[in-house]
Amino acid sequence: MLLALTMVLTLCLTGCGDSGGGGERTVNVCGWGENIDPELIDRFEQETGIQVNYQTAESNETMYALIKQGGTDYDVIVPSDYMIGQMIAEGMLAELNYDNIPNFSLIGEAYKNLSYDPENKYTVPYTWGTLGIIYNPDMVGGDIDSWGALFDQAYAGQVGMIGNPRDAIGAALLYLGYSVNTTDEAEIRQACQLIADAKAAGVYQGFFMDQLYDKMEAGETAVCTYYAGDFLSMYANNPALRFVVPKEGSNWFVDAMCVLKDAEHKERPRPGSTSSARPSPAWPTWTISGTHPPTGRPWSAIPPTMRSSMGRSWTNRPMRSWPPPLRRWSGARPTSTCPLRR
């Protein structure tokens, strides 16, 4: 199955046009992190005649705050699953007209009707990924296979903890043997205390997000927790790095495209606006962000040379949290059922 970013954008933009006049058609897009290839945006503009203004926010929370405080004119946004659920509950998103989205059938069934949008009324999946540990085996003296490395005083001053509190607490919960979805206050407090104790003991250099790119690539940090897709970008600049989904398991997430309820440019579909929604190689989208396209069988779209080089970058450990499609990745062993979603 082949799918390009051009198609994914079109899925949500088919209902975006001018306001009924003959002026330039424009859509304003905001995502968290830089996960859309500028070259593919250029292709989309050339093939559809729709101008894309693309902006990024540091995190889901930053994007949400920008929208809530007003003053933004975003039409399409690309948040993560948990933030989508919150936005739906607050009535911030518009329902999509799937009569204008025929290529939704190209989205893999594993990524449809998930808990944050059970009927896919509001969202089209864009990418998926998971959380794990990135480390430099030369700096730590071997392989790592447990979330415990993030709390181990043996690595004092060498660890960068993720700055996303949901994922930091999730890693602690998994290490303690609890569900990432626990609602037990005692378990959550125990996880928070585990992080606080590690911080007090000097384990962490700090709590970081994209700063981890430079730190891991330059060898300033030996261990961190971050997303698999970002690891692939780091690995391209430092092949000594390794990634592991710890033996305790992990979460997996979906980022999806959706249209804001008060978007200015969604008034009517344009004839022919789905003409560019044709299958084409998915790997440009995947390689710019490192995340995986939400299609049925995307691995065959990635060039063999890239497939083999990326396959060697995974540690030879059971990958417990990946959905079934990743069984096609070279270097990865068969996966077991992933824990409940975050």
Contacts in CASP RR format, 6 or more apart in sequence:
PFRMAT RR
TARGET T0000
AUTHOR 0000-0000-0000
METHOD contacts of the structure
MODEL  1
MLLALTMVLTLCLTGCGDSGGGGERTVNVCGWGENIDPELIDRFEQETGI
QVNYQTAESNETMYALIKQGGTDYDVIVPSDYMIGQMIAEGMLAELNYDN
IPNFSLIGEAYKNLSYDPENKYTVPYTWGTLGIIYNPDMVGGDIDSWGAL
FDQAYAGQVGMIGNPRDAIGAALLYLGYSVNTTDEAEIRQACQLIADAKA
AGVYQGFFMDQLYDKMEAGETAVCTYYAGDFLSMYANNPALRFVVPKEGS
NWFVDAMCVLKDAEHKERPRPGSTSSARPSPAWPTWTISGTHPPTGRPWS
AIPPTMRSSMGRSWTNRPMRSWPPPLRRWSGARPTSTCPLRR
1 106 0 8 1.000
1 108 0 8 1.000
1 279 0 8 1.000
1 295 0 8 1.000
1 296 0 8 1.000
1 297 0 8 1.000
1 298 0 8 1.000
1 300 0 8 1.000
1 301 0 8 1.000
2 279 0 8 1.000
2 280 0 8 1.000
2 281 0 8 1.000
2 282 0 8 1.000
2 295 0 8 1.000
2 298 0 8 1.000
2 300 0 8 1.000
2 301 0 8 1.000
3 106 0 8 1.000
3 279 0 8 1.000
3 280 0 8 1.000
3 282 0 8 1.000
3 293 0 8 1.000
3 295 0 8 1.000
3 298 0 8 1.000
3 301 0 8 1.000
4 40 0 8 1.000
4 279 0 8 1.000
4 280 0 8 1.000
4 281 0 8 1.000
4 282 0 8 1.000
4 284 0 8 1.000
4 285 0 8 1.000
5 36 0 8 1.000
5 37 0 8 1.000
5 40 0 8 1.000
5 41 0 8 1.000
5 44 0 8 1.000
5 284 0 8 1.000
5 285 0 8 1.000
6 40 0 8 1.000
6 43 0 8 1.000
6 44 0 8 1.000
6 47 0 8 1.000
6 276 0 8 1.000
6 277 0 8 1.000
6 280 0 8 1.000
7 103 0 8 1.000
7 106 0 8 1.000
7 276 0 8 1.000
7 277 0 8 1.000
7 278 0 8 1.000
7 279 0 8 1.000
7 280 0 8 1.000
8 124 0 8 1.000
8 126 0 8 1.000
8 257 0 8 1.000
8 285 0 8 1.000
8 293 0 8 1.000
9 29 0 8 1.000
9 40 0 8 1.000
9 41 0 8 1.000
9 44 0 8 1.000
9 52 0 8 1.000
9 76 0 8 1.000
9 257 0 8 1.000
10 44 0 8 1.000
10 48 0 8 1.000
10 103 0 8 1.000
10 273 0 8 1.000
10 274 0 8 1.000
10 276 0 8 1.000
10 277 0 8 1.000
11 101 0 8 1.000
11 103 0 8 1.000
11 104 0 8 1.000
11 124 0 8 1.000
11 257 0 8 1.000
11 277 0 8 1.000
12 76 0 8 1.000
12 96 0 8 1.000
12 101 0 8 1.000
12 124 0 8 1.000
12 257 0 8 1.000
12 258 0 8 1.000
12 259 0 8 1.000
13 27 0 8 1.000
13 48 0 8 1.000
13 50 0 8 1.000
13 76 0 8 1.000
13 273 0 8 1.000
14 100 0 8 1.000
14 101 0 8 1.000
14 269 0 8 1.000
14 270 0 8 1.000
14 273 0 8 1.000
14 274 0 8 1.000
14 277 0 8 1.000
15 97 0 8 1.000
15 100 0 8 1.000
15 259 0 8 1.000
15 266 0 8 1.000
15 267 0 8 1.000
15 268 0 8 1.000
15 269 0 8 1.000
15 270 0 8 1.000
15 273 0 8 1.000
16 25 0 8 1.000
16 27 0 8 1.000
16 50 0 8 1.000
16 75 0 8 1.000
16 76 0 8 1.000
16 259 0 8 1.000
16 263 0 8 1.000
16 265 0 8 1.000
16 266 0 8 1.000
17 25 0 8 1.000
17 27 0 8 1.000
17 50 0 8 1.000
17 265 0 8 1.000
17 266 0 8 1.000
17 267 0 8 1.000
17 268 0 8 1.000
17 269 0 8 1.000
17 270 0 8 1.000
17 273 0 8 1.000
18 24 0 8 1.000
18 25 0 8 1.000
18 265 0 8 1.000
18 267 0 8 1.000
19 264 0 8 1.000
19 265 0 8 1.000
19 267 0 8 1.000
20 267 0 8 1.000
20 268 0 8 1.000
24 51 0 8 1.000
25 49 0 8 1.000
25 50 0 8 1.000
25 51 0 8 1.000
25 265 0 8 1.000
25 270 0 8 1.000
26 50 0 8 1.000
26 51 0 8 1.000
26 52 0 8 1.000
26 53 0 8 1.000
26 265 0 8 1.000
27 50 0 8 1.000
27 51 0 8 1.000
27 52 0 8 1.000
27 53 0 8 1.000
27 75 0 8 1.000
27 76 0 8 1.000
27 265 0 8 1.000
28 53 0 8 1.000
28 55 0 8 1.000
28 73 0 8 1.000
28 74 0 8 1.000
28 75 0 8 1.000
28 76 0 8 1.000
28 265 0 8 1.000
29 36 0 8 1.000
29 52 0 8 1.000
29 53 0 8 1.000
29 54 0 8 1.000
29 55 0 8 1.000
29 74 0 8 1.000
29 75 0 8 1.000
29 76 0 8 1.000
29 77 0 8 1.000
29 78 0 8 1.000
30 54 0 8 1.000
30 55 0 8 1.000
30 56 0 8 1.000
30 57 0 8 1.000
30 63 0 8 1.000
30 66 0 8 1.000
30 72 0 8 1.000
30 74 0 8 1.000
30 76 0 8 1.000
30 77 0 8 1.000
30 78 0 8 1.000
31 55 0 8 1.000
31 56 0 8 1.000
31 57 0 8 1.000
31 63 0 8 1.000
31 77 0 8 1.000
31 78 0 8 1.000
31 79 0 8 1.000
32 56 0 8 1.000
32 57 0 8 1.000
32 58 0 8 1.000
32 59 0 8 1.000
32 60 0 8 1.000
32 62 0 8 1.000
32 63 0 8 1.000
32 78 0 8 1.000
32 79 0 8 1.000
32 80 0 8 1.000
33 56 0 8 1.000
33 57 0 8 1.000
33 58 0 8 1.000
33 210 0 8 1.000
34 56 0 8 1.000
34 288 0 8 1.000
34 289 0 8 1.000
35 78 0 8 1.000
35 127 0 8 1.000
35 255 0 8 1.000
35 288 0 8 1.000
35 289 0 8 1.000
35 290 0 8 1.000
35 291 0 8 1.000
36 54 0 8 1.000
36 78 0 8 1.000
36 285 0 8 1.000
36 288 0 8 1.000
36 289 0 8 1.000
37 284 0 8 1.000
37 285 0 8 1.000
37 287 0 8 1.000
37 288 0 8 1.000
38 54 0 8 1.000
39 284 0 8 1.000
40 284 0 8 1.000
40 285 0 8 1.000
40 288 0 8 1.000
41 52 0 8 1.000
41 54 0 8 1.000
44 50 0 8 1.000
44 52 0 8 1.000
44 276 0 8 1.000
45 51 0 8 1.000
45 52 0 8 1.000
47 275 0 8 1.000
47 276 0 8 1.000
48 273 0 8 1.000
48 275 0 8 1.000
48 276 0 8 1.000
50 273 0 8 1.000
55 74 0 8 1.000
57 63 0 8 1.000
57 66 0 8 1.000
58 209 0 8 1.000
58 210 0 8 1.000
59 164 0 8 1.000
59 209 0 8 1.000
60 79 0 8 1.000
60 80 0 8 1.000
60 82 0 8 1.000
60 83 0 8 1.000
61 83 0 8 1.000
63 77 0 8 1.000
63 79 0 8 1.000
63 83 0 8 1.000
64 79 0 8 1.000
64 83 0 8 1.000
64 86 0 8 1.000
64 87 0 8 1.000
66 72 0 8 1.000
67 74 0 8 1.000
67 77 0 8 1.000
67 92 0 8 1.000
67 260 0 8 1.000
73 264 0 8 1.000
74 260 0 8 1.000
74 263 0 8 1.000
75 259 0 8 1.000
75 260 0 8 1.000
75 263 0 8 1.000
75 264 0 8 1.000
75 265 0 8 1.000
75 266 0 8 1.000
76 257 0 8 1.000
76 258 0 8 1.000
76 259 0 8 1.000
76 260 0 8 1.000
76 263 0 8 1.000
77 257 0 8 1.000
77 258 0 8 1.000
77 260 0 8 1.000
78 126 0 8 1.000
78 255 0 8 1.000
78 256 0 8 1.000
78 257 0 8 1.000
78 258 0 8 1.000
79 87 0 8 1.000
79 255 0 8 1.000
79 256 0 8 1.000
79 258 0 8 1.000
80 253 0 8 1.000
80 254 0 8 1.000
80 255 0 8 1.000
81 114 0 8 1.000
81 115 0 8 1.000
81 116 0 8 1.000
81 253 0 8 1.000
81 254 0 8 1.000
81 255 0 8 1.000
81 256 0 8 1.000
81 341 0 8 1.000
81 342 0 8 1.000
82 116 0 8 1.000
82 166 0 8 1.000
82 253 0 8 1.000
82 342 0 8 1.000
84 93 0 8 1.000
84 116 0 8 1.000
84 117 0 8 1.000
84 122 0 8 1.000
84 123 0 8 1.000
84 256 0 8 1.000
84 258 0 8 1.000
85 116 0 8 1.000
85 117 0 8 1.000
87 93 0 8 1.000
87 258 0 8 1.000
88 116 0 8 1.000
88 117 0 8 1.000
88 122 0 8 1.000
91 261 0 8 1.000
92 260 0 8 1.000
92 261 0 8 1.000
93 122 0 8 1.000
93 123 0 8 1.000
93 258 0 8 1.000
93 259 0 8 1.000
93 260 0 8 1.000
93 261 0 8 1.000
94 122 0 8 1.000
94 258 0 8 1.000
94 259 0 8 1.000
94 260 0 8 1.000
94 261 0 8 1.000
94 263 0 8 1.000
94 266 0 8 1.000
95 121 0 8 1.000
95 122 0 8 1.000
96 120 0 8 1.000
96 121 0 8 1.000
96 122 0 8 1.000
96 123 0 8 1.000
96 124 0 8 1.000
96 258 0 8 1.000
96 259 0 8 1.000
97 269 0 8 1.000
98 104 0 8 1.000
100 269 0 8 1.000
100 273 0 8 1.000
100 274 0 8 1.000
101 124 0 8 1.000
101 274 0 8 1.000
102 274 0 8 1.000
102 277 0 8 1.000
103 274 0 8 1.000
103 277 0 8 1.000
104 120 0 8 1.000
104 124 0 8 1.000
106 279 0 8 1.000
106 295 0 8 1.000
107 124 0 8 1.000
107 125 0 8 1.000
107 294 0 8 1.000
107 295 0 8 1.000
107 296 0 8 1.000
108 125 0 8 1.000
108 294 0 8 1.000
108 295 0 8 1.000
108 296 0 8 1.000
109 296 0 8 1.000
110 294 0 8 1.000
110 296 0 8 1.000
110 323 0 8 1.000
110 324 0 8 1.000
110 325 0 8 1.000
111 125 0 8 1.000
111 128 0 8 1.000
111 254 0 8 1.000
111 294 0 8 1.000
112 120 0 8 1.000
112 125 0 8 1.000
113 119 0 8 1.000
113 120 0 8 1.000
114 254 0 8 1.000
114 341 0 8 1.000
115 341 0 8 1.000
116 123 0 8 1.000
116 254 0 8 1.000
117 123 0 8 1.000
117 256 0 8 1.000
122 258 0 8 1.000
122 259 0 8 1.000
123 256 0 8 1.000
123 257 0 8 1.000
123 258 0 8 1.000
124 256 0 8 1.000
124 257 0 8 1.000
124 258 0 8 1.000
125 254 0 8 1.000
125 255 0 8 1.000
125 256 0 8 1.000
125 294 0 8 1.000
126 254 0 8 1.000
126 255 0 8 1.000
126 256 0 8 1.000
126 257 0 8 1.000
126 294 0 8 1.000
127 254 0 8 1.000
127 255 0 8 1.000
127 285 0 8 1.000
127 286 0 8 1.000
127 289 0 8 1.000
127 291 0 8 1.000
127 292 0 8 1.000
127 293 0 8 1.000
127 294 0 8 1.000
128 252 0 8 1.000
128 253 0 8 1.000
128 254 0 8 1.000
128 255 0 8 1.000
128 291 0 8 1.000
128 292 0 8 1.000
128 294 0 8 1.000
128 323 0 8 1.000
129 227 0 8 1.000
129 228 0 8 1.000
129 229 0 8 1.000
129 252 0 8 1.000
129 253 0 8 1.000
129 254 0 8 1.000
129 291 0 8 1.000
129 292 0 8 1.000
130 227 0 8 1.000
130 228 0 8 1.000
130 245 0 8 1.000
130 250 0 8 1.000
130 251 0 8 1.000
130 252 0 8 1.000
130 253 0 8 1.000
130 321 0 8 1.000
130 322 0 8 1.000
131 162 0 8 1.000
131 167 0 8 1.000
131 171 0 8 1.000
131 225 0 8 1.000
131 226 0 8 1.000
131 227 0 8 1.000
131 228 0 8 1.000
131 250 0 8 1.000
131 251 0 8 1.000
131 253 0 8 1.000
132 171 0 8 1.000
132 225 0 8 1.000
132 226 0 8 1.000
132 227 0 8 1.000
132 228 0 8 1.000
132 243 0 8 1.000
132 244 0 8 1.000
132 245 0 8 1.000
132 246 0 8 1.000
132 250 0 8 1.000
133 144 0 8 1.000
133 147 0 8 1.000
133 149 0 8 1.000
133 150 0 8 1.000
133 223 0 8 1.000
133 224 0 8 1.000
133 225 0 8 1.000
133 243 0 8 1.000
133 244 0 8 1.000
133 246 0 8 1.000
134 212 0 8 1.000
134 216 0 8 1.000
134 223 0 8 1.000
134 224 0 8 1.000
134 225 0 8 1.000
134 226 0 8 1.000
134 230 0 8 1.000
134 231 0 8 1.000
134 234 0 8 1.000
134 241 0 8 1.000
134 242 0 8 1.000
134 243 0 8 1.000
135 144 0 8 1.000
135 149 0 8 1.000
135 222 0 8 1.000
135 223 0 8 1.000
135 224 0 8 1.000
135 241 0 8 1.000
135 242 0 8 1.000
135 244 0 8 1.000
136 216 0 8 1.000
136 219 0 8 1.000
136 222 0 8 1.000
136 223 0 8 1.000
136 238 0 8 1.000
136 240 0 8 1.000
136 241 0 8 1.000
136 242 0 8 1.000
137 143 0 8 1.000
137 144 0 8 1.000
137 240 0 8 1.000
137 242 0 8 1.000
138 240 0 8 1.000
139 158 0 8 1.000
139 219 0 8 1.000
139 222 0 8 1.000
140 149 0 8 1.000
140 155 0 8 1.000
140 158 0 8 1.000
140 222 0 8 1.000
140 223 0 8 1.000
143 242 0 8 1.000
143 244 0 8 1.000
143 315 0 8 1.000
143 317 0 8 1.000
144 223 0 8 1.000
144 242 0 8 1.000
144 244 0 8 1.000
144 246 0 8 1.000
145 244 0 8 1.000
145 246 0 8 1.000
145 247 0 8 1.000
145 315 0 8 1.000
145 317 0 8 1.000
146 175 0 8 1.000
146 246 0 8 1.000
146 247 0 8 1.000
146 248 0 8 1.000
147 171 0 8 1.000
147 172 0 8 1.000
147 174 0 8 1.000
147 175 0 8 1.000
147 225 0 8 1.000
147 246 0 8 1.000
147 248 0 8 1.000
148 175 0 8 1.000
148 246 0 8 1.000
149 155 0 8 1.000
149 159 0 8 1.000
149 223 0 8 1.000
150 159 0 8 1.000
150 161 0 8 1.000
150 171 0 8 1.000
150 172 0 8 1.000
150 175 0 8 1.000
150 198 0 8 1.000
150 203 0 8 1.000
150 223 0 8 1.000
150 225 0 8 1.000
151 172 0 8 1.000
151 175 0 8 1.000
151 194 0 8 1.000
151 195 0 8 1.000
151 197 0 8 1.000
151 198 0 8 1.000
151 203 0 8 1.000
152 203 0 8 1.000
153 198 0 8 1.000
153 201 0 8 1.000
153 202 0 8 1.000
153 203 0 8 1.000
155 203 0 8 1.000
155 222 0 8 1.000
155 223 0 8 1.000
156 201 0 8 1.000
156 202 0 8 1.000
156 203 0 8 1.000
157 202 0 8 1.000
157 203 0 8 1.000
157 204 0 8 1.000
157 205 0 8 1.000
158 205 0 8 1.000
158 221 0 8 1.000
158 222 0 8 1.000
158 223 0 8 1.000
159 198 0 8 1.000
159 203 0 8 1.000
159 204 0 8 1.000
159 205 0 8 1.000
159 221 0 8 1.000
159 222 0 8 1.000
159 223 0 8 1.000
159 224 0 8 1.000
160 204 0 8 1.000
160 205 0 8 1.000
160 206 0 8 1.000
160 207 0 8 1.000
160 208 0 8 1.000
160 212 0 8 1.000
160 215 0 8 1.000
160 221 0 8 1.000
160 223 0 8 1.000
160 224 0 8 1.000
160 225 0 8 1.000
161 168 0 8 1.000
161 195 0 8 1.000
161 198 0 8 1.000
161 199 0 8 1.000
161 204 0 8 1.000
161 206 0 8 1.000
161 207 0 8 1.000
161 208 0 8 1.000
161 224 0 8 1.000
161 225 0 8 1.000
162 168 0 8 1.000
162 171 0 8 1.000
162 207 0 8 1.000
162 208 0 8 1.000
162 209 0 8 1.000
162 212 0 8 1.000
162 224 0 8 1.000
162 225 0 8 1.000
162 226 0 8 1.000
163 207 0 8 1.000
163 208 0 8 1.000
163 209 0 8 1.000
164 209 0 8 1.000
166 342 0 8 1.000
167 225 0 8 1.000
167 251 0 8 1.000
167 342 0 8 1.000
168 195 0 8 1.000
168 207 0 8 1.000
168 225 0 8 1.000
169 188 0 8 1.000
169 191 0 8 1.000
169 192 0 8 1.000
169 195 0 8 1.000
170 180 0 8 1.000
170 191 0 8 1.000
170 251 0 8 1.000
170 342 0 8 1.000
171 225 0 8 1.000
172 191 0 8 1.000
172 192 0 8 1.000
172 194 0 8 1.000
172 195 0 8 1.000
173 179 0 8 1.000
173 180 0 8 1.000
173 182 0 8 1.000
173 187 0 8 1.000
173 188 0 8 1.000
173 191 0 8 1.000
174 180 0 8 1.000
174 246 0 8 1.000
174 248 0 8 1.000
174 249 0 8 1.000
174 250 0 8 1.000
174 339 0 8 1.000
175 194 0 8 1.000
175 246 0 8 1.000
175 248 0 8 1.000
176 187 0 8 1.000
176 190 0 8 1.000
176 191 0 8 1.000
176 194 0 8 1.000
177 248 0 8 1.000
178 184 0 8 1.000
178 187 0 8 1.000
178 190 0 8 1.000
178 191 0 8 1.000
179 339 0 8 1.000
179 340 0 8 1.000
180 251 0 8 1.000
180 339 0 8 1.000
180 340 0 8 1.000
180 342 0 8 1.000
181 340 0 8 1.000
181 341 0 8 1.000
181 342 0 8 1.000
182 188 0 8 1.000
198 204 0 8 1.000
205 215 0 8 1.000
205 220 0 8 1.000
205 221 0 8 1.000
208 215 0 8 1.000
208 224 0 8 1.000
210 230 0 8 1.000
212 221 0 8 1.000
212 224 0 8 1.000
212 226 0 8 1.000
212 230 0 8 1.000
212 234 0 8 1.000
213 230 0 8 1.000
213 233 0 8 1.000
213 234 0 8 1.000
214 220 0 8 1.000
215 221 0 8 1.000
215 224 0 8 1.000
216 224 0 8 1.000
216 234 0 8 1.000
216 238 0 8 1.000
216 241 0 8 1.000
217 234 0 8 1.000
217 237 0 8 1.000
217 238 0 8 1.000
217 241 0 8 1.000
218 238 0 8 1.000
219 238 0 8 1.000
227 291 0 8 1.000
228 243 0 8 1.000
228 245 0 8 1.000
228 290 0 8 1.000
228 291 0 8 1.000
229 289 0 8 1.000
229 290 0 8 1.000
229 291 0 8 1.000
230 290 0 8 1.000
231 241 0 8 1.000
231 243 0 8 1.000
231 313 0 8 1.000
232 287 0 8 1.000
232 290 0 8 1.000
232 310 0 8 1.000
232 313 0 8 1.000
233 290 0 8 1.000
234 241 0 8 1.000
235 241 0 8 1.000
235 243 0 8 1.000
235 310 0 8 1.000
235 313 0 8 1.000
239 313 0 8 1.000
241 313 0 8 1.000
242 313 0 8 1.000
242 314 0 8 1.000
242 315 0 8 1.000
243 313 0 8 1.000
243 314 0 8 1.000
243 315 0 8 1.000
244 314 0 8 1.000
244 315 0 8 1.000
244 317 0 8 1.000
245 317 0 8 1.000
245 319 0 8 1.000
245 320 0 8 1.000
245 321 0 8 1.000
245 322 0 8 1.000
247 317 0 8 1.000
247 318 0 8 1.000
247 320 0 8 1.000
249 320 0 8 1.000
249 321 0 8 1.000
249 338 0 8 1.000
249 339 0 8 1.000
250 320 0 8 1.000
250 321 0 8 1.000
250 338 0 8 1.000
250 339 0 8 1.000
251 321 0 8 1.000
251 338 0 8 1.000
251 339 0 8 1.000
251 341 0 8 1.000
251 342 0 8 1.000
252 321 0 8 1.000
252 322 0 8 1.000
252 323 0 8 1.000
252 338 0 8 1.000
252 341 0 8 1.000
253 341 0 8 1.000
253 342 0 8 1.000
254 294 0 8 1.000
255 291 0 8 1.000
259 266 0 8 1.000
281 301 0 8 1.000
282 293 0 8 1.000
282 295 0 8 1.000
282 298 0 8 1.000
282 301 0 8 1.000
282 302 0 8 1.000
283 301 0 8 1.000
283 302 0 8 1.000
283 303 0 8 1.000
283 306 0 8 1.000
285 293 0 8 1.000
286 292 0 8 1.000
286 293 0 8 1.000
286 298 0 8 1.000
286 302 0 8 1.000
287 306 0 8 1.000
292 298 0 8 1.000
292 325 0 8 1.000
292 326 0 8 1.000
293 301 0 8 1.000
296 325 0 8 1.000
297 325 0 8 1.000
297 328 0 8 1.000
298 325 0 8 1.000
299 307 0 8 1.000
299 325 0 8 1.000
299 328 0 8 1.000
299 329 0 8 1.000
307 330 0 8 1.000
308 330 0 8 1.000
310 329 0 8 1.000
311 329 0 8 1.000
311 330 0 8 1.000
311 331 0 8 1.000
311 332 0 8 1.000
312 330 0 8 1.000
312 331 0 8 1.000
314 329 0 8 1.000
314 331 0 8 1.000
314 332 0 8 1.000
316 331 0 8 1.000
316 333 0 8 1.000
317 333 0 8 1.000
318 333 0 8 1.000
318 334 0 8 1.000
318 335 0 8 1.000
318 336 0 8 1.000
319 326 0 8 1.000
319 332 0 8 1.000
319 333 0 8 1.000
319 335 0 8 1.000
320 335 0 8 1.000
320 336 0 8 1.000
320 338 0 8 1.000
321 335 0 8 1.000
321 338 0 8 1.000
321 339 0 8 1.000
322 332 0 8 1.000
322 335 0 8 1.000
322 338 0 8 1.000
323 335 0 8 1.000
323 338 0 8 1.000
324 335 0 8 1.000
326 332 0 8 1.000
326 335 0 8 1.000
327 334 0 8 1.000
327 335 0 8 1.000
END
